[in-house]
């Protein structure tokens, strides 16, 4: 009888396999057993095998951290902005009907625009002033880039409300001169899910206020 695959231990990933795609890119994949005791297959693509493997290693670490947060505790305003980012990216990949292209666009905006600007801050430190400064710098270079950054950041912070990390979205206080329409893809399903989570949080606070009275 053929021996079965050795079970993964919690927090561990299996062997990384890399395939060359027809379009000249490479795809790396591996299984990982997360803290909720589930095994997931995670993939990443790149222009070379090494690039694909590097992105995969990053995604494996992110998936593991997301599962750890989910099992042990919730996000708070004192957590690093990066942890809000990895939870949000995992959410749109796993729990929405967003296309791969849309997910890739969101990830690119996060890595090239938002993390350099806000990566040193906690979630609670993302306030109106640093947001307006960031959008102003981008707008001087490209209205399209500023629009994408604004839309991703608004979605990210709404997600933070739904997760209970913050009570309100600081984007609501951003002056009109710094607001722009982005050009992301099909995220309506994700927006509706997040709105539902936000309303549940607000109802929980209203209930708690009545109990405290």
C-alpha angles and dihedrals in degrees: 000000000000114000116245125238114277108257115250117244119231111284095013130115128210130235115313114235122196127202131186112234125217092248092062096260129113132237123205122192140175140163121247131190109218132202092267087064092249126131116224132185110226124192137186135179132213144165090259136023090252092051092050092048092049092052090046092053089053093049092047090054091047093049090050093050092047091053091047091053091046093052102039108029147336129263116270134195088255093061120101117269087239091067092054087050096053092046091049095047090049090049096054091044095047108028107033138062093239113142123245089251091055092047090049091050091051092048092048093050091049095049099041102035115015104039094051089050102039107014092105093054134081120240091257092053092062096101137153097276100055090041093054091045091052095047091046091055092048094045090056087060104034135353090206092054091048091049093052092046092049093050095046092047092050091051091046094052093045086054087052090056091050090051092050096245094119134014100221140015113256088206086076088069096048110117116252092245089066097048124098139168112253128212105226122144134245105337099134092108091052092048092052093049092049092048088054091052091048092052090050090052091049091049090051090053092047090050092048090050090053091049092049091051 
